[in-house]
Amino acid sequence: MSIRIELTNSPKAKPQDESNLGFGKIFTDHMFIMDYDTGMGWHDARIVPYAPIELSPAAMCLHYGQEVFEGMKAYRTANGDIQLFRPEENFKRLNSSNERLVIPEIDEAFALEALKKLVEVEKDWVPHSEGAALYIRPFVIAVDPFLGVRPGDKYMFIIILSPSGAYYASGLDPVDIYVEQKYVRAVRGGMGYTKTGGNYAASLKAQDEAHEQKYSQVLWLDGVEQKYIEEVGAMNIFFVIDGEVVTPSLQGSILPGITRKSALEICKSKGIPVSERRISIQEIADAYDNGKLDEIFGTGTAAVISPVGSLKWGDKIMKVNDGKIGKISQMLYDTLTGIQWGTVEDTYGWTQKI
């Protein structure tokens, strides 16, 4: 399939002060769109000026939540090259989400080709500042004008771009996490492992209550017994217990993060003991009481590595590593961001140049 390109006649002024980009607030001049119709498949791939899209008020995505998305970044290296980090993993995960929500599969190789063309068109939007990048949001929505519960017959696959700074304004300063004991985010057999808006909507109430208690994020427990750790609102979670890196195993209720996968592979390559298994919140509390809870950190595309300074479970507050970033967290951050921005040799073959 060819990709039609229509360039804007009214390019926007690019941000002059990249220190104030924020996250997900500014959008580039162009976007990629491709349509799907039952009987035709995916068709009419195009790069067009960024603009509102027209949807019927009865569009199925608005009523039944049949939509999925991804999050990734393009990075500008010191020598001016632009590169992506493991983009094939994002499109593989997008299709995993598509399968669960009964959305037609995307050709992963073609999606990557389209993304590369879009970033090439928008290359001047990729930030030059340290720590800033071009955030990439691919998504698929069901657009049939139909008020009935069934999979759609018409979809749009869209990619938009947003030059962004650090996800957390505090940077690598450790964040404080609140263990949620009332609400649940997902259950095994549900949609927890997919990247779909409903999972994030389900987290907002608890997130709001955590903010009221001055905590940055919510740590979710399992939806059945509410005793096993799952993930943080926008991140996978890791614990360093007596020198071993431990993270919840993938059992269908948490997102299989690409940064999570990369962090595990880096640790294994450096000979650091790693374990993926069920972890109870009581085990973490016991490790803390025994002086064996060395570090806690989150992983995700937006923040990369987010060290945790304290964890609140009920009335118990566990202050980790004196509220400072740990050595494994720092190593992972330095390695991952170094590979992404091209200051560390990519011995894993994870980057793709535009």
QUIWO-V880997 format. One record per helix or strand of 2 or more residues. SS is the DSSP state (a for helix, b for strand). FROM is the first residue (numbers start at 1). TO is the last residue. If there is no record, write none. Layout:
ss->SS from->FROM to->TO
ss->SS from->FROM to->TO
This chain:
ss->b from->4 to->5
ss->a from->18 to->20
ss->b from->30 to->37
ss->b from->41 to->49
ss->a from->60 to->64
ss->b from->67 to->69
ss->b from->72 to->76
ss->b from->82 to->85
ss->a from->87 to->100
ss->a from->108 to->121
ss->a from->123 to->125
ss->b from->133 to->142
ss->b from->154 to->164
ss->b from->175 to->179
ss->a from->197 to->201
ss->a from->204 to->212
ss->b from->217 to->221
ss->b from->228 to->232
ss->b from->235 to->241
ss->b from->244 to->248
ss->a from->258 to->269
ss->b from->274 to->277
ss->a from->281 to->289
ss->b from->293 to->300
ss->b from->304 to->313
ss->b from->316 to->319
ss->a from->321 to->323
ss->a from->327 to->341
ss->b from->351 to->353
